[in-house]
Amino acid sequence: MISNIHKNIMGTVSFDGLFAGMRKAQDFIVYPVKNDGHPMTNARIQSDKRSGLISLTDGQVILLEGKYFTGAVKHTDKLSAEELLMFKSAIFASASGKAGSNGIVHCDNSGALEVFTK
């Protein structure tokens, strides 16, 4: 379901995802997470055609209708325990207060340190 997990130029995680209801895998990015004192329970993901959430507690994938976070739930799926562990490890490894490698734009991804608290 997920493959090619890597750090992108913004310093967050990208991956190829093929979930229920999809014919081809799409390149998804994981939104950066600020450290606001609350544990990270869901990872927000987005591709050029879809958006959704991945629960970091049980691997539940919720894909929304359209590429913005305003649509209705279209499909649900679930990551295997191995996929969830690899996904969480990649998010944890991308944690930084000044994430990014292009030298111009940085984002606060310090909340990714909390990925294993749930």
Backbone as CSV, one residue per row, in Angstrom:
resi,resn,N_x,N_y,N_z,CA_x,CA_y,CA_z,C_x,C_y,C_z
1,MET,0.799,-1.193,0.000,0.000,0.000,0.000,0.844,1.261,0.000
2,ILE,1.894,1.341,0.829,2.798,2.482,0.754,4.191,1.980,0.418
3,SER,4.892,2.763,-0.377,6.252,2.416,-0.791,7.019,3.706,-1.050
4,ASN,8.289,3.568,-1.290,9.149,4.702,-1.641,9.035,5.837,-0.615
5,ILE,9.136,5.509,0.661,9.074,6.522,1.712,10.408,7.262,1.746
6,HIS,10.351,8.575,1.602,11.581,9.370,1.579,11.320,10.787,2.087
7,LYS,12.397,11.466,2.406,12.322,12.859,2.842,12.292,13.741,1.597
8,ASN,11.388,14.709,1.576,11.286,15.582,0.409,12.052,16.887,0.637
9,ILE,12.033,17.775,-0.332,12.800,19.014,-0.276,12.320,19.947,0.846
10,MET,11.071,19.804,1.274,10.545,20.623,2.370,10.935,20.067,3.734
11,GLY,11.577,18.901,3.751,12.020,18.325,5.008,10.985,17.431,5.671
12,THR,9.853,17.240,5.031,8.848,16.319,5.561,8.925,15.011,4.761
13,VAL,7.969,14.130,4.969,7.991,12.805,4.347,7.087,12.776,3.123
14,SER,7.547,12.080,2.099,6.739,11.778,0.919,6.728,10.268,0.731
15,PHE,5.678,9.766,0.099,5.591,8.330,-0.167,4.629,8.086,-1.321
16,ASP,4.743,6.920,-1.925,3.805,6.488,-2.949,2.745,5.645,-2.256
17,GLY,1.495,6.024,-2.405,0.406,5.318,-1.747,-0.605,4.777,-2.732
18,LEU,-0.978,3.538,-2.534,-2.036,2.902,-3.317,-3.026,2.339,-2.311
19,PHE,-4.154,3.015,-2.146,-5.141,2.650,-1.146,-6.418,2.174,-1.819
20,ALA,-7.360,1.685,-1.033,-8.638,1.198,-1.558,-9.309,2.271,-2.404
21,GLY,-9.853,1.868,-3.535,-10.548,2.800,-4.412,-9.641,3.505,-5.408
22,MET,-8.337,3.210,-5.399,-7.400,3.860,-6.315,-6.925,2.838,-7.355
23,ARG,-6.753,3.296,-8.592,-6.238,2.411,-9.635,-4.717,2.449,-9.721
24,LYS,-4.140,3.634,-9.487,-2.686,3.803,-9.573,-2.179,4.461,-8.306
25,ALA,-0.924,4.172,-7.977,-0.297,4.808,-6.814,-0.086,6.294,-7.098
26,GLN,-0.188,7.110,-6.055,0.036,8.547,-6.170,1.101,8.957,-5.170
27,ASP,1.780,10.049,-5.477,2.803,10.599,-4.597,2.121,11.478,-3.552
28,PHE,2.205,11.069,-2.285,1.611,11.812,-1.186,2.697,12.504,-0.380
29,ILE,2.372,13.657,0.180,3.252,14.326,1.137,2.570,14.302,2.500
30,VAL,3.380,14.342,3.547,2.864,14.430,4.906,3.053,15.866,5.364
31,TYR,1.992,16.477,5.842,2.059,17.860,6.307,2.996,17.977,7.506
32,PRO,3.730,19.078,7.622,4.560,19.300,8.813,3.691,19.481,10.054
33,VAL,4.259,19.133,11.211,3.523,19.198,12.466,4.300,20.057,13.451
34,LYS,3.664,21.121,13.940,4.286,21.967,14.971,4.216,21.272,16.314
35,ASN,5.165,21.560,17.165,5.145,21.037,18.518,4.303,21.991,19.365
36,ASP,3.022,21.668,19.514,2.108,22.545,20.257,1.713,21.957,21.613
37,GLY,2.417,20.925,22.053,2.138,20.322,23.345,1.135,19.189,23.305
38,HIS,0.510,18.966,22.158,-0.434,17.863,22.004,0.226,16.750,21.199
39,PRO,0.066,15.496,21.608,0.665,14.404,20.851,0.049,14.285,19.454
40,MET,0.869,13.934,18.503,0.420,13.765,17.126,-0.333,12.435,17.019
41,THR,-1.614,12.465,16.664,-2.394,11.235,16.560,-2.712,10.868,15.121
42,ASN,-2.764,11.854,14.228,-3.046,11.627,12.816,-2.030,12.366,11.961
43,ALA,-1.641,11.741,10.868,-0.784,12.404,9.890,-1.679,12.874,8.753
44,ARG,-1.603,14.157,8.433,-2.361,14.692,7.300,-1.561,14.461,6.039
45,ILE,-2.196,13.877,5.024,-1.516,13.571,3.767,-2.263,14.223,2.608
46,GLN,-1.527,14.491,1.531,-2.149,15.091,0.351,-1.344,14.745,-0.885
47,SER,-2.052,14.436,-1.961,-1.438,14.270,-3.274,-2.034,15.346,-4.169
48,ASP,-1.765,15.279,-5.454,-2.336,16.290,-6.339,-3.818,16.040,-6.618
49,LYS,-4.362,14.873,-6.207,-5.772,14.580,-6.443,-6.564,14.207,-5.201
50,ARG,-5.853,13.842,-4.113,-6.553,13.360,-2.918,-5.936,13.938,-1.659
51,SER,-6.722,13.937,-0.600,-6.222,14.316,0.718,-6.762,13.304,1.710
52,GLY,-6.179,13.283,2.891,-6.667,12.339,3.876,-5.871,12.366,5.159
53,LEU,-6.149,11.370,5.989,-5.516,11.216,7.290,-5.064,9.774,7.458
54,ILE,-3.948,9.595,8.158,-3.502,8.269,8.562,-3.380,8.293,10.075
55,SER,-4.116,7.417,10.736,-4.049,7.320,12.187,-2.726,6.686,12.581
56,LEU,-2.019,7.327,13.498,-0.730,6.799,13.939,-0.884,5.783,15.064
57,THR,-2.101,5.561,15.523,-2.324,4.568,16.562,-2.660,3.200,15.979
58,ASP,-3.503,3.167,14.938,-3.903,1.872,14.390,-3.702,1.733,12.873
59,GLY,-3.208,2.763,12.194,-2.936,2.677,10.763,-4.149,2.876,9.872
60,GLN,-5.254,3.327,10.423,-6.462,3.571,9.635,-6.205,4.716,8.658
61,VAL,-6.520,4.500,7.374,-6.355,5.506,6.327,-7.732,5.996,5.915
62,ILE,-7.929,7.308,5.959,-9.191,7.911,5.536,-8.875,8.852,4.385
63,LEU,-9.394,8.540,3.209,-9.207,9.406,2.044,-10.472,10.221,1.825
64,LEU,-10.284,11.499,1.616,-11.407,12.409,1.417,-11.636,12.652,-0.063
65,GLU,-12.811,13.124,-0.386,-13.161,13.451,-1.754,-12.430,14.723,-2.170
66,GLY,-11.602,14.669,-3.182,-10.885,15.840,-3.664,-9.558,16.052,-2.961
67,LYS,-8.831,17.058,-3.411,-7.482,17.278,-2.894,-7.413,18.222,-1.708
68,TYR,-8.543,18.728,-1.252,-8.560,19.600,-0.086,-9.241,18.883,1.074
69,PHE,-9.043,19.355,2.272,-9.547,18.684,3.454,-10.993,19.041,3.782
70,THR,-11.770,19.409,2.788,-13.155,19.801,3.025,-14.150,18.784,2.500
71,GLY,-13.693,17.777,1.782,-14.601,16.812,1.176,-15.090,15.752,2.142
72,ALA,-16.065,15.003,1.688,-16.608,13.903,2.478,-15.671,12.691,2.378
73,VAL,-15.811,11.770,3.311,-14.999,10.553,3.292,-15.371,9.729,2.073
74,LYS,-14.360,9.378,1.288,-14.604,8.614,0.071,-14.209,7.149,0.244
75,HIS,-13.046,6.898,0.827,-12.561,5.530,1.001,-11.845,5.408,2.338
76,THR,-11.847,4.208,2.880,-11.047,3.916,4.062,-10.227,2.665,3.789
77,ASP,-9.115,2.563,4.455,-8.203,1.436,4.291,-7.415,1.319,5.594
78,LYS,-6.524,0.355,5.673,-5.722,0.205,6.883,-4.329,-0.271,6.510
79,LEU,-3.301,0.384,7.120,-1.921,-0.029,6.914,-1.624,-1.267,7.753
80,SER,-0.718,-2.099,7.245,-0.262,-3.228,8.050,0.624,-2.689,9.177
81,ALA,0.870,-3.516,10.178,1.698,-3.093,11.315,3.101,-2.718,10.842
82,GLU,3.648,-3.447,9.892,4.985,-3.152,9.364,5.006,-1.821,8.623
83,GLU,3.999,-1.583,7.784,3.917,-0.320,7.057,3.765,0.855,8.015
84,LEU,2.946,0.683,9.044,2.736,1.752,10.017,4.029,2.080,10.758
85,LEU,4.790,1.050,11.140,6.059,1.285,11.827,7.062,2.008,10.926
86,MET,7.160,1.602,9.657,8.059,2.284,8.719,7.635,3.732,8.508
87,PHE,6.336,3.958,8.399,5.786,5.299,8.193,6.091,6.190,9.392
88,LYS,5.827,5.701,10.592,6.082,6.469,11.804,7.570,6.750,11.984
89,SER,8.416,5.778,11.661,9.867,5.973,11.761,10.349,7.069,10.820
90,ALA,9.807,7.100,9.605,10.195,8.131,8.636,9.752,9.510,9.117
91,ILE,8.557,9.602,9.675,8.081,10.886,10.201,8.964,11.343,11.357
92,PHE,9.281,10.420,12.262,10.134,10.734,13.413,11.506,11.226,12.950
93,ALA,12.063,10.586,11.924,13.383,10.964,11.421,13.380,12.331,10.744
94,SER,12.210,12.811,10.321,12.137,14.111,9.635,11.921,15.272,10.602
95,ALA,11.842,14.992,11.902,11.555,16.037,12.893,12.670,17.080,12.933
96,SER,12.278,18.341,12.827,13.221,19.453,12.891,12.441,20.750,13.043
97,GLY,12.996,21.667,13.792,12.383,22.983,13.917,12.542,23.809,12.655
98,LYS,13.561,23.479,11.856,13.812,24.154,10.575,14.020,23.091,9.512
99,ALA,12.954,22.362,9.193,13.031,21.306,8.196,13.120,21.905,6.797
100,GLY,13.766,21.218,5.911,13.877,21.641,4.519,15.314,21.704,4.083
101,SER,15.531,21.463,2.791,16.899,21.434,2.285,17.111,22.334,1.082
102,ASN,16.136,23.184,0.752,16.336,24.044,-0.407,17.009,25.362,-0.045
103,GLY,17.224,25.621,1.237,17.959,26.799,1.661,17.151,28.079,1.723
104,ILE,15.956,28.096,1.207,15.142,29.308,1.183,13.926,29.163,2.094
105,VAL,13.166,28.106,1.899,11.939,27.893,2.644,12.166,26.811,3.694
106,HIS,11.759,27.085,4.918,11.844,26.101,5.996,10.460,25.968,6.619
107,CYS,10.211,24.830,7.243,8.954,24.646,7.955,9.240,24.044,9.328
108,ASP,8.346,24.259,10.249,8.472,23.731,11.600,7.855,22.339,11.643
109,ASN,8.683,21.328,11.710,8.223,19.949,11.772,8.643,19.322,13.100
110,SER,8.757,20.140,14.136,9.240,19.659,15.431,8.239,18.738,16.120
111,GLY,6.975,18.828,15.786,5.966,17.960,16.374,6.093,16.512,15.964
112,ALA,6.902,16.251,14.934,7.105,14.871,14.486,7.849,14.038,15.529
113,LEU,8.477,14.692,16.507,9.129,13.966,17.599,8.118,13.215,18.467
114,GLU,6.865,13.649,18.436,5.820,13.053,19.274,5.124,11.872,18.624
115,VAL,5.596,11.407,17.484,4.899,10.387,16.720,4.793,9.048,17.452
116,PHE,5.717,8.742,18.334,5.687,7.474,19.044,5.066,7.574,20.433
117,THR,4.459,8.708,20.774,3.859,8.843,22.096,2.493,8.196,22.179
118,LYS,1.862,7.937,21.079,0.544,7.292,21.072,0.654,5.829,20.804
